[in-house]
Amino acid sequence: MSILAPAASAQTQATPTALAIDEARLAAAMQAADFAGTLLIAKGDRIVFERAYGTVEPGGTAPHRLGRIWRWASVSKQITATLAMQEAAAGRLDLDQPITRYLPRSKAPHADILTSRMLMQHVSGLRSTDDGPLGTDGWNPFYSAPLGSLETGVPWCEGPTGKPDSPPPAAFRYGDCDFILMGAVLEAITGKTYAQLIRERIAKPLGLRSVGVFPTRKTTVPGFESGKPESRAFHLENFGPAGALYGTTHDLFAFDRALMTGKLIPSALRAQMWDGQPRYGYTALGQWSYDAAIKGCEGAGLHLVERRGHIGGVSLRNIILPEHDMVVIMTWNRGGAEEGFGEVWQQAGLAHDVLAATLCKAS
């Protein structure tokens, strides 16, 4: 049984636009991917295409609907990076000074030379949850240990790596500890909790009523893996500044627009944040920034600022196209979503196909 609802019953909002969105190609791409989630496409300040696809549960009858609250997972890193750039703009944070300037008691390896820029580029050499130990359903106990204990958060991240010692910058290695420690730097500078910073710097100024930090009593879209409810071996609040935000896609779009138009940080600092480094796989600060050729598009290709999020059975893509003044946001609540989204730069996967149907002529 297909998890996609019939096209006629899909919940849709659309606005006339100069974009030549090929809705038939979009529908075909969604069908081929067995997509279950939502798609938002915006040009400038206007949402020009929005649709919910499929059912919430595999094989279920309740359809996905627009306006629901999703975990933002590692899209949180993009927002944490924006908070860091706000502090840099105010002169309170130097991205290239050791974190011991702000966390003098830090026990992180090489804290006396480790910088905020290195943290946000994932070249810190900090401990990684991928190295174990692995517990229930393959999850590191880091993600279920009580907050404030030595088994999670900053205390765990500052622990020994178990690898040969070498000073940063290390080789690129993606991990949550980088942004958990970045969050600690921000809290030390401001004297406020991460949740307060999100509320006062992001949610309240932009009017984002759905946005918050886990834990929450709000109902969020559940995740599914292998046709079943996702593992309960992780607590979303344990991701902290690396992945504990939630909100609607409309509020994520509002954040994107504020970032794009200079309402959150000055353009010079945004340019730093979006400066993808080829030596680190085009990682910028809390996001990826790169050029990619799209099938059917004329010219050298598109410039993308991409932030991915994935925890358990929920994945999302937050894609900003600065030169086209566009945003594309996709949410998907199935365990195979990461593979389904694919890699835009490889011209494969749903994310690429959505961009091609939005911007390019059919081949």
C-alpha positions as CSV (number, residue, x, y, z in Angstrom):
1,M,0.0,0.0,0.0
2,S,1.4,3.4,-1.0
3,I,2.0,5.9,1.8
4,L,1.2,8.7,-0.6
5,A,-2.3,10.2,-0.5
6,P,-3.9,10.6,-3.9
7,A,-2.9,13.9,-5.6
8,A,-6.4,15.2,-5.5
9,S,-6.6,15.0,-1.7
10,A,-3.1,16.4,-1.0
11,Q,-3.4,19.6,1.1
12,T,-2.1,22.5,-1.0
13,Q,-1.5,26.2,-0.9
14,A,-0.3,28.0,-4.0
15,T,0.3,31.6,-5.1
16,P,0.9,33.0,-8.6
17,T,4.6,33.3,-9.2
18,A,7.1,34.1,-11.9
19,L,8.7,30.8,-11.2
20,A,7.9,28.2,-13.8
21,I,7.3,25.4,-11.3
22,D,6.5,22.2,-13.1
23,E,3.9,20.7,-10.8
24,A,3.7,17.5,-12.9
25,R,7.4,16.9,-12.5
26,L,7.1,17.6,-8.7
27,A,4.3,15.1,-8.3
28,A,6.2,12.5,-10.2
29,A,9.3,13.0,-8.1
30,M,7.3,12.8,-4.9
31,Q,5.6,9.6,-6.1
32,A,8.9,8.0,-7.1
33,A,10.4,8.8,-3.7
34,D,7.4,7.5,-1.8
35,F,7.5,10.9,0.0
36,A,5.6,11.5,3.2
37,G,6.0,15.0,4.5
38,T,5.8,18.6,3.4
39,L,7.3,20.8,0.7
40,L,7.5,24.6,0.9
41,I,8.9,26.8,-2.0
42,A,9.3,30.5,-1.6
43,K,10.4,33.4,-3.7
44,G,11.3,36.6,-1.9
45,D,8.8,37.0,1.0
46,R,6.1,34.9,-0.6
47,I,5.4,31.2,-0.3
48,V,4.6,30.3,-3.9
49,F,4.1,26.5,-3.5
50,E,3.2,24.5,-0.4
51,R,1.9,21.0,-0.2
52,A,1.6,18.1,2.3
53,Y,2.0,14.6,1.0
54,G,1.2,11.1,2.2
55,T,0.2,9.8,5.6
56,V,1.7,10.5,9.0
57,E,2.1,6.7,9.8
58,P,3.2,4.2,7.2
59,G,0.1,2.5,6.0
60,G,-2.1,4.8,8.0
61,T,-5.0,7.0,7.0
62,A,-4.3,10.3,8.8
63,P,-2.7,12.5,6.1
64,H,0.2,14.9,6.7
65,R,-1.0,18.4,7.1
66,L,0.5,21.8,6.7
67,G,1.2,23.9,9.7
68,R,2.3,21.1,12.1
69,I,5.4,21.4,14.3
70,W,8.5,19.4,13.3
71,R,11.7,18.8,15.1
72,W,14.3,20.9,13.3
73,A,17.2,18.5,14.3
74,S,20.5,19.8,13.0
75,V,19.0,22.8,11.3
76,S,19.4,24.0,14.9
77,K,23.1,24.3,14.2
78,Q,22.4,26.9,11.6
79,I,20.5,28.9,14.1
80,T,23.2,28.5,16.8
81,A,25.7,29.7,14.3
82,T,23.5,32.8,13.7
83,L,23.5,33.5,17.4
84,A,27.3,33.2,17.4
85,M,27.5,35.7,14.5
86,Q,25.3,38.1,16.5
87,E,27.8,38.0,19.3
88,A,30.6,38.5,16.8
89,A,28.8,41.5,15.4
90,A,28.5,43.0,18.9
91,G,32.2,42.6,19.5
92,R,31.6,40.1,22.3
93,L,32.9,37.0,20.5
94,D,36.1,36.7,18.5
95,L,35.7,33.6,16.3
96,D,39.4,33.1,16.1
97,Q,40.3,33.4,19.8
98,P,40.6,30.3,22.0
99,I,37.4,29.3,23.8
100,T,39.2,29.6,27.1
101,R,38.7,33.3,26.8
102,Y,35.0,32.6,27.4
103,L,35.2,29.2,29.2
104,P,38.4,29.5,31.3
105,R,37.7,26.2,33.0
106,S,37.0,24.2,29.9
107,K,38.5,20.7,30.0
108,A,38.2,20.2,26.2
109,P,41.4,18.9,24.6
110,H,43.5,21.8,23.4
111,A,40.9,24.3,24.7
112,D,43.7,26.9,24.8
113,I,43.9,26.9,21.0
114,L,40.5,25.6,20.0
115,T,38.3,28.4,18.5
116,S,34.7,29.0,17.9
117,R,35.3,29.0,14.1
118,M,36.9,25.5,14.5
119,L,33.9,24.3,16.4
120,M,31.4,25.5,13.8
121,Q,33.5,24.1,10.9
122,H,33.6,20.7,12.7
123,V,37.4,20.6,12.8
124,S,37.7,20.7,16.6
125,G,38.9,17.1,17.1
126,L,36.4,16.8,20.0
127,R,34.9,13.5,21.1
128,S,32.3,12.0,18.8
129,T,29.2,10.1,19.8
130,D,29.8,7.9,16.7
131,D,32.7,6.3,18.5
132,G,30.5,4.8,21.1
133,P,29.7,3.3,23.4
134,L,26.5,2.2,21.6
135,G,23.5,1.2,23.6
136,T,19.8,0.5,22.8
137,D,19.0,0.5,19.1
138,G,22.5,1.6,18.4
139,W,22.2,4.9,20.2
140,N,25.0,6.3,22.3
141,P,23.8,6.7,25.9
142,F,24.8,10.3,25.6
143,Y,21.4,10.9,24.0
144,S,19.4,9.4,26.9
145,A,21.5,10.3,30.0
146,P,20.0,12.8,32.4
147,L,20.8,16.3,31.5
148,G,23.5,17.7,33.9
149,S,25.1,14.3,34.3
150,L,28.7,13.5,33.3
151,E,27.4,11.2,30.6
152,T,26.0,13.9,28.3
153,G,26.3,17.5,27.3
154,V,29.5,19.5,27.8
155,P,31.1,17.2,30.4
156,W,31.0,14.3,28.1
157,C,32.0,16.3,25.0
158,E,35.1,17.6,26.9
159,G,36.2,14.1,27.7
160,P,39.1,12.1,26.2
161,T,38.7,11.2,22.6
162,G,40.5,7.9,22.8
163,K,42.4,8.8,19.7
164,P,46.0,9.9,19.1
165,D,46.5,13.4,20.4
166,S,46.8,16.2,17.8
167,P,46.0,19.9,18.0
168,P,43.2,21.5,16.1
169,P,42.3,22.3,13.4
170,A,41.8,18.5,12.9
171,A,40.4,16.8,9.8
172,F,36.7,17.5,9.2
173,R,34.5,15.3,11.3
174,Y,30.8,16.1,11.7
175,G,29.5,15.8,15.3
176,D,27.1,17.3,17.8
177,C,29.7,18.1,20.5
178,D,31.0,21.0,18.4
179,F,27.8,22.9,18.7
180,I,27.0,21.8,22.2
181,L,30.3,23.4,23.2
182,M,29.5,26.4,21.0
183,G,26.3,26.8,22.9
184,A,28.2,26.8,26.2
185,V,30.4,29.6,24.8
186,L,27.3,31.6,24.0
187,E,25.8,31.0,27.4
188,A,29.0,32.1,29.1
189,I,29.2,35.3,27.1
190,T,25.6,36.3,27.5
191,G,24.8,35.0,30.9
192,K,21.6,33.5,29.4
193,T,20.5,29.9,28.7
194,Y,20.3,28.7,25.1
195,A,16.5,28.6,25.4
196,Q,16.5,32.2,26.5
197,L,18.7,33.2,23.6
198,I,16.4,31.5,21.1
199,R,13.4,33.1,22.6
200,E,14.9,36.6,22.9
201,R,17.1,36.8,19.8
202,I,15.1,34.6,17.3
203,A,11.6,33.7,18.2
204,K,10.3,36.9,19.8
205,P,11.8,39.5,17.4
206,L,10.6,37.5,14.3
207,G,7.2,36.6,15.8
208,L,7.9,32.8,15.6
209,R,5.2,31.5,17.9
210,S,5.9,27.8,17.2
211,V,9.6,27.8,17.9
212,G,11.2,26.4,21.0
213,V,13.7,24.1,22.5
214,F,13.0,20.5,23.6
215,P,11.6,19.2,25.9
216,T,8.1,20.4,25.1
217,R,4.5,19.5,25.7
218,K,3.6,20.6,22.2
219,T,2.7,17.8,19.8
220,T,5.4,17.3,17.1
221,V,5.4,15.1,14.0
222,P,6.6,11.6,15.0
223,G,9.2,9.7,13.2
224,F,9.1,6.1,11.8
225,E,11.8,3.7,10.9
226,S,11.4,0.4,9.0
227,G,7.6,1.0,9.1
228,K,7.5,1.2,12.9
229,P,7.6,4.0,15.4
230,E,11.2,5.3,15.8
231,S,13.4,4.2,18.7
232,R,12.8,5.7,22.2
233,A,16.5,5.4,23.0
234,F,17.1,9.1,22.6
235,H,15.8,12.3,24.2
236,L,15.6,15.2,21.9
237,E,16.6,17.7,24.6
238,N,20.0,16.0,24.8
239,F,20.9,17.4,21.4
240,G,20.9,20.9,22.9
241,P,22.3,23.7,20.6
242,A,23.2,20.9,18.1
243,G,19.7,19.7,17.4
244,A,17.0,20.5,20.0
245,L,14.9,23.1,18.2
246,Y,11.4,22.6,16.9
247,G,8.9,24.7,14.9
248,T,6.7,24.9,11.8
249,T,8.1,25.2,8.3
250,H,6.5,28.7,8.1
251,D,8.6,29.8,11.0
252,L,11.7,28.2,9.6
253,F,11.0,30.1,6.4
254,A,10.6,33.3,8.4
255,F,14.0,32.7,10.0
256,D,15.6,32.1,6.6
257,R,14.1,35.4,5.2
258,A,15.4,37.3,8.2
259,L,18.8,35.8,7.7
260,M,18.8,36.6,4.0
261,T,17.7,40.2,4.3
262,G,20.1,41.2,7.1
263,K,17.6,41.4,10.0
264,L,19.6,39.0,12.1
265,I,23.2,39.6,11.3
266,P,25.1,42.1,9.0
267,S,25.8,41.0,5.5
268,A,29.6,40.9,6.0
269,L,29.2,38.4,8.8
270,R,26.6,36.4,6.9
271,A,29.1,36.1,4.1
272,Q,31.6,34.6,6.6
273,M,29.0,32.2,7.9
274,W,28.2,31.2,4.3
275,D,31.8,30.8,3.2
276,G,32.0,27.1,2.3
277,Q,35.5,25.7,2.5
278,P,36.4,23.2,-0.2
279,R,39.0,21.6,2.0
280,Y,36.3,20.7,4.5
281,G,33.7,19.5,2.0
282,Y,32.3,23.0,1.5
283,T,31.3,23.3,5.1
284,A,30.7,26.9,6.2
285,L,29.7,27.8,9.7
286,G,26.8,25.6,10.8
287,Q,25.8,24.9,7.2
288,W,27.1,23.9,3.7
289,S,27.6,26.5,1.0
290,Y,28.5,25.3,-2.6
291,D,27.7,25.5,-6.3
292,A,25.9,22.6,-8.0
293,A,24.8,21.9,-11.6
294,I,21.1,21.0,-11.8
295,K,19.8,19.0,-14.7
296,G,18.0,21.1,-17.2
297,C,19.3,24.5,-15.8
298,E,21.3,26.7,-18.1
299,G,24.5,28.3,-17.0
300,A,27.3,27.3,-14.6
301,G,24.9,26.1,-11.8
302,L,23.2,27.2,-8.7
303,H,24.7,28.5,-5.4
304,L,23.1,26.7,-2.5
305,V,23.3,27.3,1.2
306,E,22.1,24.0,2.6
307,R,21.3,22.8,6.1
308,R,20.3,19.3,6.8
309,G,18.6,17.9,9.8
310,H,18.1,14.2,10.8
311,I,17.2,12.6,14.1
312,G,15.7,9.1,14.3
313,G,12.8,8.9,11.8
314,V,12.6,12.6,10.9
315,S,14.7,14.4,8.3
316,L,14.5,17.8,6.7
317,R,16.3,20.0,4.2
318,N,16.5,23.8,4.5
319,I,17.9,25.1,1.2
320,I,18.6,28.8,0.6
321,L,19.3,30.0,-3.0
322,P,20.7,33.5,-2.4
323,E,21.1,34.4,-6.0
324,H,17.5,33.5,-6.8
325,D,16.1,34.9,-3.6
326,M,14.5,31.6,-2.9
327,V,14.0,29.1,-0.1
328,V,13.0,25.4,-0.4
329,I,12.1,23.5,2.8
330,M,11.3,19.8,2.9
331,T,10.3,17.6,5.8
332,W,10.0,13.8,5.8
333,N,9.2,11.4,8.6
334,R,10.5,8.1,7.4
335,G,13.8,6.4,8.3
336,G,15.0,6.2,4.8
337,A,14.6,9.9,4.1
338,E,18.3,10.7,4.1
339,E,19.0,8.4,1.3
340,G,15.8,9.6,-0.5
341,F,16.8,13.3,-0.3
342,G,20.1,12.3,-2.0
343,E,22.9,14.7,-2.9
344,V,22.1,17.8,-5.0
345,W,25.7,18.1,-6.2
346,Q,25.5,14.5,-7.6
347,Q,22.3,15.4,-9.5
348,A,20.5,12.6,-7.7
349,G,17.7,12.3,-5.1
350,L,14.6,14.2,-4.2
351,A,16.2,17.4,-3.2
352,H,17.8,17.7,-6.6
353,D,14.6,16.8,-8.4
354,V,12.6,19.4,-6.6
355,L,15.1,22.1,-7.5
356,A,15.1,20.9,-11.1
357,A,11.3,21.0,-11.3
358,T,11.2,24.4,-9.8
359,L,13.9,26.2,-11.8
360,C,14.8,24.2,-14.9
361,K,13.3,23.1,-18.1
362,A,12.5,19.4,-18.5
363,S,15.2,17.5,-20.4
